């Protein structure tokens, strides 16, 4: 149990503690209020004078932009200031090797040369040699304008292009030279063919014969030959200048000369006679008179021939006289031909003759024909004309060349060509022997 005085002390002590609490609360409220007031004041000031965070950020950015602008202005001013440096003061020469020669060159080319910018040396195809006239060092402005050969890729391409062009020109020159060499070789081959011609003999053997340079060559352009069977034609300036003919003898049987003319024939070469190759007797062709008359009636131009086996010049003149008598009274405008041939599978009397004798016999016959006012002619194939007689001695006489082919292979001048010996043409029942004359002997 407490006395009255003990209760008072407890109550008094409790009241003191509460007073302290109230005071602390009041102080806290005051501090918070002051703080809020200060914060509010600051906020109001920031809003009123623009000194807030956003304004500060904007001011910072503006300042940075201004500093950048000043830096750019300074840089531009430095660039616009003319440099006093030379190429030797720059350190670009220490860059790694670009694949060019040391002390790189500029594309100041003269006839395939390049001048070094630093040393003044003349460079040819990548090799360097001293130049008598050295160029001054290039300035930094010239280097900056792309004139340094280290960075001037266009220059390198131009140099490369020129080198490639030179190589191409060299290649083209080499190719042209090779082509010319090949052409010369071909021309030599063609010239070799012109100087020599191959002859096939009756026994099947072949022989290369030298062409006589003293005998006039024919100048026919064989590309102007047009063959539409059975007629071969020759053109000059796109006009037909040749004449079509047929060899006629008793071997052809009965001939319809009118049909022959309508088929395109212009003339006939009619066999008049022959000397026996063993007996030596002169025999006239059994059909020669009828053929002469029928050809004349059909309007065909007429030429004739005689098959000789003369072994002397006297016999040759005898053969010519027999022929001249046979054609007397007929209008023979085409040549009168001398024909001499070997005989297959038998011995002929002329086989004992040499080239000189055969040549003189042919000349004796044709001289007699020419003296009578006719056009003399000698007949033969390659073997006969190139190996059996001397054409240099007979070059004044026209030639009737015999070779079954699309083109004649005879180097010397000739007037007529027998190109097909087993042709088919209207007017002749059996095989026809076709002839083309390069000129009209009837004119």
Secondary structure, DSSP 4 states (H G I P E B T S, - for coil): ---HHHHHHHHHHHHHHHHHHHHHHHHHHHHHHHHHHHHHHHHHHHHHHS-SHHHHHHHHHHHHHHHHHHHHHHHHHHHHSPP--BGGGSSGGGSPP-SS-SS-EE---SSSEEEETTT--EEETTEEE--SSPPPPPBHHHIIIII-TTT-HHHHHHHHHHHHHHHHHHHHHHHHHHHHHHHHHHHHHHHHHHHEEEEE-TTS-EEEEEPPTTSPBP---GGGEEEETTEEEEEETTEE--EEEEEE-GGG-S--HHHHHHTT--EEEEEEEEE-TTT--EEE-TTHHHHHHHHHHHT-EEEEEEEE--SSHHHHHHHHHHHHHHTTTS---S-EEEEE---TTS--GGGG--HHHHHHHHHHHHHHHHHTTS-EEEEE-HHIIIIIS-TTTTTTSEEEEE--SSS----B--SEEEEEEEE--TT-SS-EEEEEESS-TT-
